[in-house]
Amino acid sequence: MNIPEKLLYTSEHEWISIEGEKGRVGISDYAQHHLGDIVYVELPETGDSVAQAEALAVIESVKAVATLFSPAGGTVLEVNEELEEAPELLNEDCYANWIAVIELADRSDLEKLMDAKAYTAFCATLE
């Protein structure tokens, strides 16, 4: 399982990459692997406000429908529109193919997230 060091993770298997006051959000390798072949992504709208742990997007696979919860609160600045035509990109590389970029409302939200080491240990408890 690929768990990049530079990201922060949630217990719901989302990741966030911090870039100044912005956060790029996606799903982890664990999530995409357990979902199976992803066939549809319902993206948020640019300008939407979202609280930490609030639904941000919906991902449908051949196995299940999953809600993507926002790792931090903020305002959606950008969405990865490529996923509308090619949702399978999340299976190909879930870290390069992010879902949304949010402007962080409160950086203290990040303190509630796991680093790569903690997330690796968390995932090990699920197997």
Backbone atoms as SQL, in Angstrom:
CREATE TABLE atoms (id INTEGER PRIMARY KEY, chain TEXT, resi INTEGER, resn TEXT, atom TEXT, x REAL, y REAL, z REAL);
INSERT INTO atoms VALUES
  (1, 'A', 1, 'MET', 'N', 0.854, -1.187, 0.000),
  (2, 'A', 1, 'MET', 'CA', 0.000, 0.000, 0.000),
  (3, 'A', 1, 'MET', 'C', 0.892, 1.240, 0.000),
  (4, 'A', 2, 'ASN', 'N', 0.543, 2.191, -0.826),
  (5, 'A', 2, 'ASN', 'CA', 1.303, 3.436, -0.961),
  (6, 'A', 2, 'ASN', 'C', 0.728, 4.495, -0.016),
  (7, 'A', 3, 'ILE', 'N', 1.542, 4.967, 0.913),
  (8, 'A', 3, 'ILE', 'CA', 1.128, 6.008, 1.867),
  (9, 'A', 3, 'ILE', 'C', 2.221, 7.076, 1.885),
  (10, 'A', 4, 'PRO', 'N', 2.088, 8.102, 1.034),
  (11, 'A', 4, 'PRO', 'CA', 3.123, 9.147, 0.976),
  (12, 'A', 4, 'PRO', 'C', 3.314, 9.866, 2.315),
  (13, 'A', 5, 'GLU', 'N', 4.561, 10.131, 2.653),
  (14, 'A', 5, 'GLU', 'CA', 4.936, 10.773, 3.918),
  (15, 'A', 5, 'GLU', 'C', 4.409, 12.199, 4.059),
  (16, 'A', 6, 'LYS', 'N', 4.353, 12.951, 2.967),
  (17, 'A', 6, 'LYS', 'CA', 4.089, 14.383, 3.048),
  (18, 'A', 6, 'LYS', 'C', 2.617, 14.741, 3.252),
  (19, 'A', 7, 'LEU', 'N', 1.736, 13.745, 3.278),
  (20, 'A', 7, 'LEU', 'CA', 0.300, 14.004, 3.381),
  (21, 'A', 7, 'LEU', 'C', -0.214, 13.761, 4.792),
  (22, 'A', 8, 'LEU', 'N', -1.409, 14.294, 5.057),
  (23, 'A', 8, 'LEU', 'CA', -2.135, 14.009, 6.291),
  (24, 'A', 8, 'LEU', 'C', -3.365, 13.196, 5.916),
  (25, 'A', 9, 'TYR', 'N', -3.820, 12.331, 6.830),
  (26, 'A', 9, 'TYR', 'CA', -4.872, 11.372, 6.521),
  (27, 'A', 9, 'TYR', 'C', -5.989, 11.386, 7.564),
  (28, 'A', 10, 'THR', 'N', -7.187, 10.955, 7.111),
  (29, 'A', 10, 'THR', 'CA', -8.326, 10.803, 8.020),
  (30, 'A', 10, 'THR', 'C', -8.583, 9.318, 8.253),
  (31, 'A', 11, 'SER', 'N', -9.373, 9.003, 9.255),
  (32, 'A', 11, 'SER', 'CA', -9.747, 7.620, 9.514),
  (33, 'A', 11, 'SER', 'C', -10.755, 7.116, 8.481),
  (34, 'A', 12, 'GLU', 'N', -11.256, 8.011, 7.643),
  (35, 'A', 12, 'GLU', 'CA', -12.173, 7.633, 6.565),
  (36, 'A', 12, 'GLU', 'C', -11.429, 7.450, 5.245),
  (37, 'A', 13, 'HIS', 'N', -10.090, 7.532, 5.288),
  (38, 'A', 13, 'HIS', 'CA', -9.202, 7.257, 4.150),
  (39, 'A', 13, 'HIS', 'C', -9.144, 8.371, 3.106),
  (40, 'A', 14, 'GLU', 'N', -9.297, 9.604, 3.573),
  (41, 'A', 14, 'GLU', 'CA', -9.024, 10.756, 2.717),
  (42, 'A', 14, 'GLU', 'C', -7.641, 11.285, 3.053),
  (43, 'A', 15, 'TRP', 'N', -7.025, 11.979, 2.095),
  (44, 'A', 15, 'TRP', 'CA', -5.742, 12.639, 2.351),
  (45, 'A', 15, 'TRP', 'C', -5.877, 14.115, 2.010),
  (46, 'A', 16, 'ILE', 'N', -4.973, 14.894, 2.598),
  (47, 'A', 16, 'ILE', 'CA', -4.891, 16.320, 2.284),
  (48, 'A', 16, 'ILE', 'C', -3.418, 16.702, 2.204),
  (49, 'A', 17, 'SER', 'N', -3.112, 17.451, 1.177),
  (50, 'A', 17, 'SER', 'CA', -1.768, 17.995, 0.974),
  (51, 'A', 17, 'SER', 'C', -1.859, 19.494, 1.228),
  (52, 'A', 18, 'ILE', 'N', -1.079, 19.990, 2.152),
  (53, 'A', 18, 'ILE', 'CA', -1.144, 21.402, 2.525),
  (54, 'A', 18, 'ILE', 'C', -0.202, 22.217, 1.646),
  (55, 'A', 19, 'GLU', 'N', -0.754, 23.260, 1.042),
  (56, 'A', 19, 'GLU', 'CA', -0.009, 24.164, 0.166),
  (57, 'A', 19, 'GLU', 'C', -0.331, 25.593, 0.608),
  (58, 'A', 20, 'GLY', 'N', 0.406, 26.099, 1.597),
  (59, 'A', 20, 'GLY', 'CA', 0.110, 27.428, 2.140),
  (60, 'A', 20, 'GLY', 'C', -1.203, 27.384, 2.902),
  (61, 'A', 21, 'GLU', 'N', -2.163, 28.184, 2.454),
  (62, 'A', 21, 'GLU', 'CA', -3.484, 28.208, 3.099),
  (63, 'A', 21, 'GLU', 'C', -4.501, 27.357, 2.343),
  (64, 'A', 22, 'LYS', 'N', -4.016, 26.505, 1.454),
  (65, 'A', 22, 'LYS', 'CA', -4.887, 25.643, 0.661),
  (66, 'A', 22, 'LYS', 'C', -4.594, 24.185, 0.981),
  (67, 'A', 23, 'GLY', 'N', -5.588, 23.357, 0.762),
  (68, 'A', 23, 'GLY', 'CA', -5.426, 21.925, 0.920),
  (69, 'A', 23, 'GLY', 'C', -5.966, 21.195, -0.297),
  (70, 'A', 24, 'ARG', 'N', -5.150, 20.334, -0.872),
  (71, 'A', 24, 'ARG', 'CA', -5.560, 19.493, -2.002),
  (72, 'A', 24, 'ARG', 'C', -6.027, 18.175, -1.399),
  (73, 'A', 25, 'VAL', 'N', -7.229, 17.716, -1.766),
  (74, 'A', 25, 'VAL', 'CA', -7.896, 16.589, -1.109),
  (75, 'A', 25, 'VAL', 'C', -8.120, 15.439, -2.090),
  (76, 'A', 26, 'GLY', 'N', -7.927, 14.215, -1.598),
  (77, 'A', 26, 'GLY', 'CA', -8.209, 13.033, -2.403),
  (78, 'A', 26, 'GLY', 'C', -8.459, 11.830, -1.524),
  (79, 'A', 27, 'ILE', 'N', -8.516, 10.653, -2.167),
  (80, 'A', 27, 'ILE', 'CA', -8.692, 9.413, -1.420),
  (81, 'A', 27, 'ILE', 'C', -7.374, 8.648, -1.389),
  (82, 'A', 28, 'SER', 'N', -7.202, 7.869, -0.347),
  (83, 'A', 28, 'SER', 'CA', -5.951, 7.127, -0.178),
  (84, 'A', 28, 'SER', 'C', -5.923, 5.866, -1.041),
  (85, 'A', 29, 'ASP', 'N', -4.747, 5.303, -1.139),
  (86, 'A', 29, 'ASP', 'CA', -4.560, 4.046, -1.856),
  (87, 'A', 29, 'ASP', 'C', -5.411, 2.946, -1.208),
  (88, 'A', 30, 'TYR', 'N', -5.484, 2.953, 0.112),
  (89, 'A', 30, 'TYR', 'CA', -6.329, 1.987, 0.821),
  (90, 'A', 30, 'TYR', 'C', -7.778, 2.106, 0.341),
  (91, 'A', 31, 'ALA', 'N', -8.273, 3.334, 0.251),
  (92, 'A', 31, 'ALA', 'CA', -9.666, 3.563, -0.163),
  (93, 'A', 31, 'ALA', 'C', -9.904, 3.099, -1.589),
  (94, 'A', 32, 'GLN', 'N', -9.041, 3.515, -2.521),
  (95, 'A', 32, 'GLN', 'CA', -9.287, 3.154, -3.917),
  (96, 'A', 32, 'GLN', 'C', -9.184, 1.644, -4.108),
  (97, 'A', 33, 'HIS', 'N', -8.286, 0.996, -3.376),
  (98, 'A', 33, 'HIS', 'CA', -8.133, -0.454, -3.488),
  (99, 'A', 33, 'HIS', 'C', -9.391, -1.171, -2.991),
  (100, 'A', 34, 'HIS', 'N', -9.928, -0.726, -1.859),
  (101, 'A', 34, 'HIS', 'CA', -11.099, -1.383, -1.294),
  (102, 'A', 34, 'HIS', 'C', -12.389, -1.042, -2.037),
  (103, 'A', 35, 'LEU', 'N', -12.422, 0.109, -2.697),
  (104, 'A', 35, 'LEU', 'CA', -13.598, 0.451, -3.506),
  (105, 'A', 35, 'LEU', 'C', -13.659, -0.385, -4.782),
  (106, 'A', 36, 'GLY', 'N', -12.508, -0.708, -5.330),
  (107, 'A', 36, 'GLY', 'CA', -12.489, -1.417, -6.607),
  (108, 'A', 36, 'GLY', 'C', -12.560, -0.419, -7.753),
  (109, 'A', 37, 'ASP', 'N', -13.032, -0.873, -8.894),
  (110, 'A', 37, 'ASP', 'CA', -13.062, -0.020, -10.091),
  (111, 'A', 37, 'ASP', 'C', -14.032, 1.150, -9.902),
  (112, 'A', 38, 'ILE', 'N', -13.485, 2.353, -9.902),
  (113, 'A', 38, 'ILE', 'CA', -14.290, 3.563, -9.711),
  (114, 'A', 38, 'ILE', 'C', -14.914, 3.958, -11.039),
  (115, 'A', 39, 'VAL', 'N', -16.240, 4.177, -11.019),
  (116, 'A', 39, 'VAL', 'CA', -16.971, 4.449, -12.251),
  (117, 'A', 39, 'VAL', 'C', -17.595, 5.844, -12.306),
  (118, 'A', 40, 'TYR', 'N', -17.651, 6.540, -11.171),
  (119, 'A', 40, 'TYR', 'CA', -18.286, 7.864, -11.157),
  (120, 'A', 40, 'TYR', 'C', -17.813, 8.645, -9.944),
  (121, 'A', 41, 'VAL', 'N', -17.595, 9.949, -10.139),
  (122, 'A', 41, 'VAL', 'CA', -17.261, 10.848, -9.029),
  (123, 'A', 41, 'VAL', 'C', -18.184, 12.055, -9.109),
  (124, 'A', 42, 'GLU', 'N', -18.935, 12.301, -8.031),
  (125, 'A', 42, 'GLU', 'CA', -19.762, 13.506, -7.932),
  (126, 'A', 42, 'GLU', 'C', -18.935, 14.549, -7.198),
  (127, 'A', 43, 'LEU', 'N', -18.488, 15.540, -7.953),
  (128, 'A', 43, 'LEU', 'CA', -17.600, 16.565, -7.404),
  (129, 'A', 43, 'LEU', 'C', -18.388, 17.662, -6.702),
  (130, 'A', 44, 'PRO', 'N', -17.763, 18.348, -5.750),
  (131, 'A', 44, 'PRO', 'CA', -18.419, 19.504, -5.133),
  (132, 'A', 44, 'PRO', 'C', -18.439, 20.672, -6.122),
  (133, 'A', 45, 'GLU', 'N', -19.137, 21.711, -5.773),
  (134, 'A', 45, 'GLU', 'CA', -19.174, 22.924, -6.596),
  (135, 'A', 45, 'GLU', 'C', -18.120, 23.908, -6.096),
  (136, 'A', 46, 'THR', 'N', -17.465, 24.582, -7.019),
  (137, 'A', 46, 'THR', 'CA', -16.542, 25.647, -6.646),
  (138, 'A', 46, 'THR', 'C', -17.327, 26.700, -5.864),
  (139, 'A', 47, 'GLY', 'N', -16.766, 27.138, -4.752),
  (140, 'A', 47, 'GLY', 'CA', -17.437, 28.123, -3.901),
  (141, 'A', 47, 'GLY', 'C', -18.192, 27.512, -2.740),
  (142, 'A', 48, 'ASP', 'N', -18.414, 26.201, -2.779),
  (143, 'A', 48, 'ASP', 'CA', -19.090, 25.528, -1.661),
  (144, 'A', 48, 'ASP', 'C', -18.257, 25.671, -0.391),
  (145, 'A', 49, 'SER', 'N', -18.933, 25.848, 0.727),
  (146, 'A', 49, 'SER', 'CA', -18.262, 25.817, 2.024),
  (147, 'A', 49, 'SER', 'C', -18.474, 24.437, 2.618),
  (148, 'A', 50, 'VAL', 'N', -17.437, 23.930, 3.273),
  (149, 'A', 50, 'VAL', 'CA', -17.522, 22.608, 3.869),
  (150, 'A', 50, 'VAL', 'C', -16.838, 22.631, 5.231),
  (151, 'A', 51, 'ALA', 'N', -17.435, 21.935, 6.180),
  (152, 'A', 51, 'ALA', 'CA', -16.839, 21.808, 7.514),
  (153, 'A', 51, 'ALA', 'C', -15.983, 20.543, 7.546),
  (154, 'A', 52, 'GLN', 'N', -15.077, 20.481, 8.498),
  (155, 'A', 52, 'GLN', 'CA', -14.275, 19.267, 8.661),
  (156, 'A', 52, 'GLN', 'C', -15.202, 18.086, 8.911),
  (157, 'A', 53, 'ALA', 'N', -14.925, 16.958, 8.246),
  (158, 'A', 53, 'ALA', 'CA', -15.682, 15.716, 8.354),
  (159, 'A', 53, 'ALA', 'C', -17.064, 15.787, 7.706),
  (160, 'A', 54, 'GLU', 'N', -17.339, 16.846, 6.956),
  (161, 'A', 54, 'GLU', 'CA', -18.601, 16.974, 6.234),
  (162, 'A', 54, 'GLU', 'C', -18.428, 16.389, 4.826),
  (163, 'A', 55, 'ALA', 'N', -19.505, 15.883, 4.252),
  (164, 'A', 55, 'ALA', 'CA', -19.453, 15.302, 2.914),
  (165, 'A', 55, 'ALA', 'C', -18.958, 16.337, 1.896),
  (166, 'A', 56, 'LEU', 'N', -17.979, 15.931, 1.093),
  (167, 'A', 56, 'LEU', 'CA', -17.395, 16.803, 0.075),
  (168, 'A', 56, 'LEU', 'C', -17.687, 16.297, -1.327),
  (169, 'A', 57, 'ALA', 'N', -17.670, 14.971, -1.503),
  (170, 'A', 57, 'ALA', 'CA', -17.903, 14.368, -2.814),
  (171, 'A', 57, 'ALA', 'C', -18.461, 12.965, -2.606),
  (172, 'A', 58, 'VAL', 'N', -18.924, 12.369, -3.713),
  (173, 'A', 58, 'VAL', 'CA', -19.410, 10.992, -3.679),
  (174, 'A', 58, 'VAL', 'C', -18.655, 10.222, -4.752),
  (175, 'A', 59, 'ILE', 'N', -18.192, 9.029, -4.375),
  (176, 'A', 59, 'ILE', 'CA', -17.448, 8.177, -5.291),
  (177, 'A', 59, 'ILE', 'C', -18.207, 6.869, -5.437),
  (178, 'A', 60, 'GLU', 'N', -18.489, 6.495, -6.704),
  (179, 'A', 60, 'GLU', 'CA', -19.172, 5.238, -6.973),
  (180, 'A', 60, 'GLU', 'C', -18.207, 4.283, -7.647),
  (181, 'A', 61, 'SER', 'N', -18.242, 3.042, -7.168),
  (182, 'A', 61, 'SER', 'CA', -17.427, 1.992, -7.785),
  (183, 'A', 61, 'SER', 'C', -18.346, 0.832, -8.141),
  (184, 'A', 62, 'VAL', 'N', -17.771, -0.174, -8.748),
  (185, 'A', 62, 'VAL', 'CA', -18.577, -1.351, -9.073),
  (186, 'A', 62, 'VAL', 'C', -19.027, -2.072, -7.806),
  (187, 'A', 63, 'LYS', 'N', -18.337, -1.846, -6.686),
  (188, 'A', 63, 'LYS', 'CA', -18.656, -2.510, -5.421),
  (189, 'A', 63, 'LYS', 'C', -19.553, -1.691, -4.494),
  (190, 'A', 64, 'ALA', 'N', -19.387, -0.351, -4.510),
  (191, 'A', 64, 'ALA', 'CA', -20.037, 0.455, -3.467),
  (192, 'A', 64, 'ALA', 'C', -20.144, 1.922, -3.869),
  (193, 'A', 65, 'VAL', 'N', -20.912, 2.634, -3.079),
  (194, 'A', 65, 'VAL', 'CA', -20.969, 4.099, -3.162),
  (195, 'A', 65, 'VAL', 'C', -20.384, 4.613, -1.857),
  (196, 'A', 66, 'ALA', 'N', -19.411, 5.518, -1.971),
  (197, 'A', 66, 'ALA', 'CA', -18.730, 6.033, -0.776),
  (198, 'A', 66, 'ALA', 'C', -18.774, 7.549, -0.754),
  (199, 'A', 67, 'THR', 'N', -18.932, 8.093, 0.425),
  (200, 'A', 67, 'THR', 'CA', -18.880, 9.538, 0.609),
  (201, 'A', 67, 'THR', 'C', -17.455, 9.933, 0.959),
  (202, 'A', 68, 'LEU', 'N', -16.957, 10.964, 0.309),
  (203, 'A', 68, 'LEU', 'CA', -15.653, 11.530, 0.637),
  (204, 'A', 68, 'LEU', 'C', -15.911, 12.670, 1.625),
  (205, 'A', 69, 'PHE', 'N', -15.316, 12.565, 2.805),
  (206, 'A', 69, 'PHE', 'CA', -15.486, 13.582, 3.834),
  (207, 'A', 69, 'PHE', 'C', -14.288, 14.519, 3.810),
  (208, 'A', 70, 'SER', 'N', -14.535, 15.790, 4.006),
  (209, 'A', 70, 'SER', 'CA', -13.463, 16.777, 3.947),
  (210, 'A', 70, 'SER', 'C', -12.532, 16.650, 5.151),
  (211, 'A', 71, 'PRO', 'N', -11.232, 16.526, 4.910),
  (212, 'A', 71, 'PRO', 'CA', -10.283, 16.427, 6.028),
  (213, 'A', 71, 'PRO', 'C', -10.185, 17.713, 6.847),
  (214, 'A', 72, 'ALA', 'N', -10.588, 18.836, 6.255),
  (215, 'A', 72, 'ALA', 'CA', -10.531, 20.132, 6.937),
  (216, 'A', 72, 'ALA', 'C', -11.656, 21.012, 6.416),
  (217, 'A', 73, 'GLY', 'N', -12.037, 21.985, 7.208),
  (218, 'A', 73, 'GLY', 'CA', -13.071, 22.907, 6.790),
  (219, 'A', 73, 'GLY', 'C', -12.511, 23.989, 5.881),
  (220, 'A', 74, 'GLY', 'N', -13.379, 24.511, 5.008),
  (221, 'A', 74, 'GLY', 'CA', -12.944, 25.581, 4.124),
  (222, 'A', 74, 'GLY', 'C', -13.898, 25.792, 2.964),
  (223, 'A', 75, 'THR', 'N', -13.396, 26.476, 1.953),
  (224, 'A', 75, 'THR', 'CA', -14.172, 26.796, 0.759),
  (225, 'A', 75, 'THR', 'C', -13.535, 26.110, -0.442),
  (226, 'A', 76, 'VAL', 'N', -14.356, 25.467, -1.253),
  (227, 'A', 76, 'VAL', 'CA', -13.856, 24.781, -2.445),
  (228, 'A', 76, 'VAL', 'C', -13.397, 25.824, -3.465),
  (229, 'A', 77, 'LEU', 'N', -12.113, 25.768, -3.805),
  (230, 'A', 77, 'LEU', 'CA', -11.535, 26.698, -4.778),
  (231, 'A', 77, 'LEU', 'C', -11.475, 26.105, -6.180),
  (232, 'A', 78, 'GLU', 'N', -11.298, 24.790, -6.235),
  (233, 'A', 78, 'GLU', 'CA', -11.067, 24.128, -7.515),
  (234, 'A', 78, 'GLU', 'C', -11.485, 22.664, -7.389),
  (235, 'A', 79, 'VAL', 'N', -11.966, 22.089, -8.491),
  (236, 'A', 79, 'VAL', 'CA', -12.261, 20.662, -8.531),
  (237, 'A', 79, 'VAL', 'C', -11.532, 20.051, -9.726),
  (238, 'A', 80, 'ASN', 'N', -11.245, 18.780, -9.627),
  (239, 'A', 80, 'ASN', 'CA', -10.543, 18.072, -10.693),
  (240, 'A', 80, 'ASN', 'C', -11.574, 17.579, -11.710),
  (241, 'A', 81, 'GLU', 'N', -11.858, 18.419, -12.699),
  (242, 'A', 81, 'GLU', 'CA', -12.902, 18.119, -13.680),
  (243, 'A', 81, 'GLU', 'C', -12.559, 16.924, -14.560),
  (244, 'A', 82, 'GLU', 'N', -11.287, 16.533, -14.631),
  (245, 'A', 82, 'GLU', 'CA', -10.907, 15.343, -15.406),
  (246, 'A', 82, 'GLU', 'C', -11.626, 14.103, -14.897),
  (247, 'A', 83, 'LEU', 'N', -11.962, 14.096, -13.608),
  (248, 'A', 83, 'LEU', 'CA', -12.608, 12.925, -13.020),
  (249, 'A', 83, 'LEU', 'C', -14.034, 12.731, -13.521),
  (250, 'A', 84, 'GLU', 'N', -14.659, 13.801, -14.035),
  (251, 'A', 84, 'GLU', 'CA', -16.015, 13.662, -14.574),
  (252, 'A', 84, 'GLU', 'C', -16.022, 12.737, -15.784),
  (253, 'A', 85, 'GLU', 'N', -15.013, 12.842, -16.631),
  (254, 'A', 85, 'GLU', 'CA', -14.919, 12.022, -17.838),
  (255, 'A', 85, 'GLU', 'C', -14.132, 10.736, -17.595),
  (256, 'A', 86, 'ALA', 'N', -13.229, 10.744, -16.621),
  (257, 'A', 86, 'ALA', 'CA', -12.351, 9.597, -16.390),
  (258, 'A', 86, 'ALA', 'C', -12.188, 9.317, -14.892),
  (259, 'A', 87, 'PRO', 'N', -13.258, 8.858, -14.220),
  (260, 'A', 87, 'PRO', 'CA', -13.166, 8.594, -12.774),
  (261, 'A', 87, 'PRO', 'C', -12.152, 7.511, -12.428),
  (262, 'A', 88, 'GLU', 'N', -11.855, 6.652, -13.399),
  (263, 'A', 88, 'GLU', 'CA', -10.896, 5.565, -13.162),
  (264, 'A', 88, 'GLU', 'C', -9.490, 6.067, -12.882),
  (265, 'A', 89, 'LEU', 'N', -9.239, 7.361, -13.129),
  (266, 'A', 89, 'LEU', 'CA', -7.939, 7.944, -12.799),
  (267, 'A', 89, 'LEU', 'C', -7.620, 7.779, -11.311),
  (268, 'A', 90, 'LEU', 'N', -8.652, 7.739, -10.468),
  (269, 'A', 90, 'LEU', 'CA', -8.431, 7.539, -9.030),
  (270, 'A', 90, 'LEU', 'C', -7.839, 6.161, -8.749),
  (271, 'A', 91, 'ASN', 'N', -8.193, 5.168, -9.551),
  (272, 'A', 91, 'ASN', 'CA', -7.596, 3.839, -9.394),
  (273, 'A', 91, 'ASN', 'C', -6.167, 3.810, -9.917),
  (274, 'A', 92, 'GLU', 'N', -5.896, 4.575, -10.967),
  (275, 'A', 92, 'GLU', 'CA', -4.572, 4.572, -11.581),
  (276, 'A', 92, 'GLU', 'C', -3.530, 5.242, -10.686),
  (277, 'A', 93, 'ASP', 'N', -3.860, 6.387, -10.118),
  (278, 'A', 93, 'ASP', 'CA', -2.964, 7.088, -9.196),
  (279, 'A', 93, 'ASP', 'C', -3.803, 8.031, -8.340),
  (280, 'A', 94, 'CYS', 'N', -4.175, 7.548, -7.163),
  (281, 'A', 94, 'CYS', 'CA', -5.093, 8.301, -6.296),
  (282, 'A', 94, 'CYS', 'C', -4.446, 9.529, -5.664),
  (283, 'A', 95, 'TYR', 'N', -3.121, 9.627, -5.750),
  (284, 'A', 95, 'TYR', 'CA', -2.461, 10.793, -5.169),
  (285, 'A', 95, 'TYR', 'C', -2.237, 11.888, -6.209),
  (286, 'A', 96, 'ALA', 'N', -1.978, 11.527, -7.434),
  (287, 'A', 96, 'ALA', 'CA', -1.837, 12.522, -8.506),
  (288, 'A', 96, 'ALA', 'C', -3.206, 13.053, -8.915),
  (289, 'A', 97, 'ASN', 'N', -4.221, 12.224, -8.798),
  (290, 'A', 97, 'ASN', 'CA', -5.574, 12.587, -9.224),
  (291, 'A', 97, 'ASN', 'C', -6.426, 12.958, -8.021),
  (292, 'A', 98, 'TRP', 'N', -6.223, 14.178, -7.565),
  (293, 'A', 98, 'TRP', 'CA', -6.935, 14.739, -6.424),
  (294, 'A', 98, 'TRP', 'C', -8.390, 15.028, -6.808),
  (295, 'A', 99, 'ILE', 'N', -9.201, 15.358, -5.822),
  (296, 'A', 99, 'ILE', 'CA', -10.620, 15.611, -6.053),
  (297, 'A', 99, 'ILE', 'C', -10.959, 17.095, -5.973),
  (298, 'A', 100, 'ALA', 'N', -10.448, 17.788, -4.957),
  (299, 'A', 100, 'ALA', 'CA', -10.756, 19.207, -4.800),
  (300, 'A', 100, 'ALA', 'C', -9.621, 19.922, -4.075),
  (301, 'A', 101, 'VAL', 'N', -9.584, 21.239, -4.275),
  (302, 'A', 101, 'VAL', 'CA', -8.683, 22.110, -3.522),
  (303, 'A', 101, 'VAL', 'C', -9.568, 23.025, -2.692),
  (304, 'A', 102, 'ILE', 'N', -9.281, 23.087, -1.393),
  (305, 'A', 102, 'ILE', 'CA', -10.056, 23.959, -0.514),
  (306, 'A', 102, 'ILE', 'C', -9.147, 25.014, 0.109),
  (307, 'A', 103, 'GLU', 'N', -9.722, 26.180, 0.330),
  (308, 'A', 103, 'GLU', 'CA', -9.042, 27.212, 1.112),
  (309, 'A', 103, 'GLU', 'C', -9.359, 26.911, 2.564),
  (310, 'A', 104, 'LEU', 'N', -8.332, 26.697, 3.355),
  (311, 'A', 104, 'LEU', 'CA', -8.525, 26.285, 4.747),
  (312, 'A', 104, 'LEU', 'C', -9.161, 27.392, 5.572),
  (313, 'A', 105, 'ALA', 'N', -10.188, 27.043, 6.326),
  (314, 'A', 105, 'ALA', 'CA', -10.853, 28.005, 7.199),
  (315, 'A', 105, 'ALA', 'C', -10.151, 28.091, 8.552),
  (316, 'A', 106, 'ASP', 'N', -9.626, 26.963, 9.028),
  (317, 'A', 106, 'ASP', 'CA', -9.015, 26.908, 10.351),
  (318, 'A', 106, 'ASP', 'C', -7.928, 25.827, 10.354),
  (319, 'A', 107, 'ARG', 'N', -6.682, 26.249, 10.382),
  (320, 'A', 107, 'ARG', 'CA', -5.567, 25.301, 10.317),
  (321, 'A', 107, 'ARG', 'C', -5.548, 24.327, 11.505),
  (322, 'A', 108, 'SER', 'N', -6.235, 24.665, 12.578),
  (323, 'A', 108, 'SER', 'CA', -6.261, 23.750, 13.719),
  (324, 'A', 108, 'SER', 'C', -6.983, 22.448, 13.377),
  (325, 'A', 109, 'ASP', 'N', -7.800, 22.433, 12.320),
  (326, 'A', 109, 'ASP', 'CA', -8.422, 21.183, 11.865),
  (327, 'A', 109, 'ASP', 'C', -7.363, 20.133, 11.560),
  (328, 'A', 110, 'LEU', 'N', -6.209, 20.578, 11.097),
  (329, 'A', 110, 'LEU', 'CA', -5.148, 19.664, 10.684),
  (330, 'A', 110, 'LEU', 'C', -4.578, 18.866, 11.850),
  (331, 'A', 111, 'GLU', 'N', -4.698, 19.411, 13.057),
  (332, 'A', 111, 'GLU', 'CA', -4.177, 18.745, 14.248),
  (333, 'A', 111, 'GLU', 'C', -4.918, 17.442, 14.548),
  (334, 'A', 112, 'LYS', 'N', -6.116, 17.285, 13.989),
  (335, 'A', 112, 'LYS', 'CA', -6.936, 16.099, 14.234),
  (336, 'A', 112, 'LYS', 'C', -6.632, 14.982, 13.245),
  (337, 'A', 113, 'LEU', 'N', -5.730, 15.229, 12.279),
  (338, 'A', 113, 'LEU', 'CA', -5.430, 14.259, 11.232),
  (339, 'A', 113, 'LEU', 'C', -4.205, 13.422, 11.581),
  (340, 'A', 114, 'MET', 'N', -4.028, 12.312, 10.858),
  (341, 'A', 114, 'MET', 'CA', -2.896, 11.412, 11.083),
  (342, 'A', 114, 'MET', 'C', -1.778, 11.689, 10.077),
  (343, 'A', 115, 'ASP', 'N', -0.538, 11.566, 10.549),
  (344, 'A', 115, 'ASP', 'CA', 0.585, 11.591, 9.614),
  (345, 'A', 115, 'ASP', 'C', 0.696, 10.196, 8.990),
  (346, 'A', 116, 'ALA', 'N', 1.631, 10.028, 8.060),
  (347, 'A', 116, 'ALA', 'CA', 1.756, 8.754, 7.334),
  (348, 'A', 116, 'ALA', 'C', 2.010, 7.575, 8.270),
  (349, 'A', 117, 'LYS', 'N', 2.846, 7.764, 9.281),
  (350, 'A', 117, 'LYS', 'CA', 3.166, 6.681, 10.211),
  (351, 'A', 117, 'LYS', 'C', 1.920, 6.236, 10.978),
  (352, 'A', 118, 'ALA', 'N', 1.170, 7.198, 11.491),
  (353, 'A', 118, 'ALA', 'CA', -0.047, 6.882, 12.246),
  (354, 'A', 118, 'ALA', 'C', -1.104, 6.253, 11.338),
  (355, 'A', 119, 'TYR', 'N', -1.218, 6.741, 10.115),
  (356, 'A', 119, 'TYR', 'CA', -2.200, 6.194, 9.179),
  (357, 'A', 119, 'TYR', 'C', -1.830, 4.758, 8.787),
  (358, 'A', 120, 'THR', 'N', -0.549, 4.494, 8.588),
  (359, 'A', 120, 'THR', 'CA', -0.094, 3.142, 8.273),
  (360, 'A', 120, 'THR', 'C', -0.479, 2.193, 9.410),
  (361, 'A', 121, 'ALA', 'N', -0.239, 2.611, 10.633),
  (362, 'A', 121, 'ALA', 'CA', -0.590, 1.790, 11.797),
  (363, 'A', 121, 'ALA', 'C', -2.107, 1.590, 11.881),
  (364, 'A', 122, 'PHE', 'N', -2.864, 2.652, 11.592),
  (365, 'A', 122, 'PHE', 'CA', -4.329, 2.571, 11.614),
  (366, 'A', 122, 'PHE', 'C', -4.821, 1.550, 10.587),
  (367, 'A', 123, 'CYS', 'N', -4.304, 1.629, 9.365),
  (368, 'A', 123, 'CYS', 'CA', -4.725, 0.706, 8.301),
  (369, 'A', 123, 'CYS', 'C', -4.387, -0.742, 8.662),
  (370, 'A', 124, 'ALA', 'N', -3.280, -0.938, 9.346),
  (371, 'A', 124, 'ALA', 'CA', -2.876, -2.289, 9.750),
  (372, 'A', 124, 'ALA', 'C', -3.885, -2.909, 10.700),
  (373, 'A', 125, 'THR', 'N', -4.578, -2.097, 11.468),
  (374, 'A', 125, 'THR', 'CA', -5.584, -2.622, 12.400),
  (375, 'A', 125, 'THR', 'C', -6.852, -3.064, 11.677),
  (376, 'A', 126, 'LEU', 'N', -7.006, -2.656, 10.428),
  (377, 'A', 126, 'LEU', 'CA', -8.218, -2.955, 9.663),
  (378, 'A', 126, 'LEU', 'C', -8.112, -4.250, 8.864),
  (379, 'A', 127, 'GLU', 'N', -6.933, -4.764, 8.748),
  (380, 'A', 127, 'GLU', 'CA', -6.719, -5.975, 7.916),
  (381, 'A', 127, 'GLU', 'C', -7.032, -7.241, 8.665);
